[in-house]
Amino acid sequence: MTEIAAMSFEDAMKELEAVVGKLERGDVALEESIALYERGAALRARCEERLKAAEEKVEKITLGEGGKPAGTTPVEGL
């Protein structure tokens, strides 16, 4: 298994979707379900971390006259 801290947003999201699918099917043993839930929670946290980092980058990019960066504007909804 890939270390979660090293995963890209896309990889973490893809694995999180797989984990959720396994849990929804309900065809795994209790101990495995617990391990999957714990990994899923860590994957969700990684996705939130990567989204926050992306939001902070977007907030820093505000283009002014001539297409040059002019300042920082918070972006809502990310």
MODELLER restraints for C-alpha pairs under 7 A, 6 or more apart:
rsr = mdl.restraints
at = mdl.atoms
rsr.add(forms.Gaussian(group=physical.xy_distance, feature=features.Distance(at['CA:4:A'], at['CA:43:A']), mean=6.55, stdev=0.5))
rsr.add(forms.Gaussian(group=physical.xy_distance, feature=features.Distance(at['CA:5:A'], at['CA:46:A']), mean=6.97, stdev=0.5))
rsr.add(forms.Gaussian(group=physical.xy_distance, feature=features.Distance(at['CA:9:A'], at['CA:47:A']), mean=5.41, stdev=0.5))
rsr.add(forms.Gaussian(group=physical.xy_distance, feature=features.Distance(at['CA:9:A'], at['CA:50:A']), mean=5.92, stdev=0.5))
rsr.add(forms.Gaussian(group=physical.xy_distance, feature=features.Distance(at['CA:12:A'], at['CA:43:A']), mean=5.63, stdev=0.5))
rsr.add(forms.Gaussian(group=physical.xy_distance, feature=features.Distance(at['CA:12:A'], at['CA:46:A']), mean=6.97, stdev=0.5))
rsr.add(forms.Gaussian(group=physical.xy_distance, feature=features.Distance(at['CA:12:A'], at['CA:47:A']), mean=6.39, stdev=0.5))
rsr.add(forms.Gaussian(group=physical.xy_distance, feature=features.Distance(at['CA:13:A'], at['CA:47:A']), mean=6.59, stdev=0.5))
rsr.add(forms.Gaussian(group=physical.xy_distance, feature=features.Distance(at['CA:16:A'], at['CA:40:A']), mean=5.58, stdev=0.5))
rsr.add(forms.Gaussian(group=physical.xy_distance, feature=features.Distance(at['CA:16:A'], at['CA:43:A']), mean=5.97, stdev=0.5))
rsr.add(forms.Gaussian(group=physical.xy_distance, feature=features.Distance(at['CA:16:A'], at['CA:44:A']), mean=6.97, stdev=0.5))
rsr.add(forms.Gaussian(group=physical.xy_distance, feature=features.Distance(at['CA:19:A'], at['CA:36:A']), mean=6.20, stdev=0.5))
rsr.add(forms.Gaussian(group=physical.xy_distance, feature=features.Distance(at['CA:19:A'], at['CA:40:A']), mean=6.19, stdev=0.5))
rsr.add(forms.Gaussian(group=physical.xy_distance, feature=features.Distance(at['CA:23:A'], at['CA:33:A']), mean=6.51, stdev=0.5))
rsr.add(forms.Gaussian(group=physical.xy_distance, feature=features.Distance(at['CA:55:A'], at['CA:78:A']), mean=6.16, stdev=0.5))
rsr.add(forms.Gaussian(group=physical.xy_distance, feature=features.Distance(at['CA:59:A'], at['CA:72:A']), mean=5.65, stdev=0.5))
rsr.add(forms.Gaussian(group=physical.xy_distance, feature=features.Distance(at['CA:59:A'], at['CA:73:A']), mean=5.26, stdev=0.5))
rsr.add(forms.Gaussian(group=physical.xy_distance, feature=features.Distance(at['CA:59:A'], at['CA:74:A']), mean=4.80, stdev=0.5))
rsr.add(forms.Gaussian(group=physical.xy_distance, feature=features.Distance(at['CA:59:A'], at['CA:75:A']), mean=5.66, stdev=0.5))
rsr.add(forms.Gaussian(group=physical.xy_distance, feature=features.Distance(at['CA:60:A'], at['CA:71:A']), mean=6.82, stdev=0.5))
rsr.add(forms.Gaussian(group=physical.xy_distance, feature=features.Distance(at['CA:60:A'], at['CA:72:A']), mean=4.68, stdev=0.5))
rsr.add(forms.Gaussian(group=physical.xy_distance, feature=features.Distance(at['CA:60:A'], at['CA:73:A']), mean=6.71, stdev=0.5))
rsr.add(forms.Gaussian(group=physical.xy_distance, feature=features.Distance(at['CA:61:A'], at['CA:69:A']), mean=6.30, stdev=0.5))
rsr.add(forms.Gaussian(group=physical.xy_distance, feature=features.Distance(at['CA:61:A'], at['CA:71:A']), mean=6.94, stdev=0.5))
rsr.add(forms.Gaussian(group=physical.xy_distance, feature=features.Distance(at['CA:61:A'], at['CA:72:A']), mean=6.17, stdev=0.5))
rsr.add(forms.Gaussian(group=physical.xy_distance, feature=features.Distance(at['CA:62:A'], at['CA:69:A']), mean=5.34, stdev=0.5))
rsr.add(forms.Gaussian(group=physical.xy_distance, feature=features.Distance(at['CA:62:A'], at['CA:70:A']), mean=5.58, stdev=0.5))
rsr.add(forms.Gaussian(group=physical.xy_distance, feature=features.Distance(at['CA:62:A'], at['CA:71:A']), mean=5.34, stdev=0.5))
rsr.add(forms.Gaussian(group=physical.xy_distance, feature=features.Distance(at['CA:62:A'], at['CA:72:A']), mean=5.56, stdev=0.5))
rsr.add(forms.Gaussian(group=physical.xy_distance, feature=features.Distance(at['CA:62:A'], at['CA:73:A']), mean=6.24, stdev=0.5))
rsr.add(forms.Gaussian(group=physical.xy_distance, feature=features.Distance(at['CA:63:A'], at['CA:69:A']), mean=4.18, stdev=0.5))
rsr.add(forms.Gaussian(group=physical.xy_distance, feature=features.Distance(at['CA:63:A'], at['CA:70:A']), mean=5.20, stdev=0.5))
rsr.add(forms.Gaussian(group=physical.xy_distance, feature=features.Distance(at['CA:64:A'], at['CA:70:A']), mean=4.65, stdev=0.5))
